[in-house]
């Protein structure tokens, strides 16, 4: 039970529940008293936005590994995500990319979206002016708003204060000229719904939901349907169209109408894993090992031949496998079959 709920029921923890004047939870305290400070939410601005226009599948790339720069190897897809954290952990790379801008650095002619999903320890280092400077120097075609950290097992006041911070940064980001992607975050359906509503009030219409950890912890099915419902409900009421991208998930979920972005096509190739029909196989799985693939990358080769190729030219083999995975995933996410009803 959250500390505030316990406090309401009369449990007192010295130093952490009101009425001690130094209680950290005071702004969140539901017991109204005259001198209670309230949660500070800056008044929200508004900006008119149009949808980013997400493809069904938008590959993430590894900006520090050219093998993932698929357009250099003849595969054309119109949009990519570049994770900002990869630049933040590599000073020389950051300097180089900042001086040229993402488009020139990558030599990519499609749309480049900047992902702000990053490890907590990096989040804590960045201030608003750092974000603004980074976005201005990198020049993406759209950027996510800054990520936060909300954990279901934290006391609720922590996840609420993070959710308030997310909304406040979403408000600050309205000052940027770059097209914006809102974030769907929260440690419970109420927070997710609250964060979506505030962002919609500010004009956000395109959203990304960082989903990798939620899926791993079996929490995605608790939060994603609620997010879809919230967007549908607001869409109906305000006659606005929204789009939702699930970030960091490597297979199609049962909900329809979603877009996806991930780096698994590349990461799994490095582990010798092969996608077929959107499913992951070990390279050596007899079910797929001797089946020819007609994709642009394999051109009739079967996985066994890819293994042989890797043995004599590791680089070329890995590159071919990664491109095969990319093409397979793109096809799987674009198939018309939709099991559930989405946005
Ligand atoms: Zn193939």
Boltz pocket constraint, residues with backbone or C-beta under 6 A from the ligand:
constraints:
  - pocket:
      binder: B
      contacts: [[A, 293], [A, 294], [A, 295], [A, 296], [A, 297], [A, 298], [A, 299], [A, 301], [A, 324]]
      max_distance: 6.0
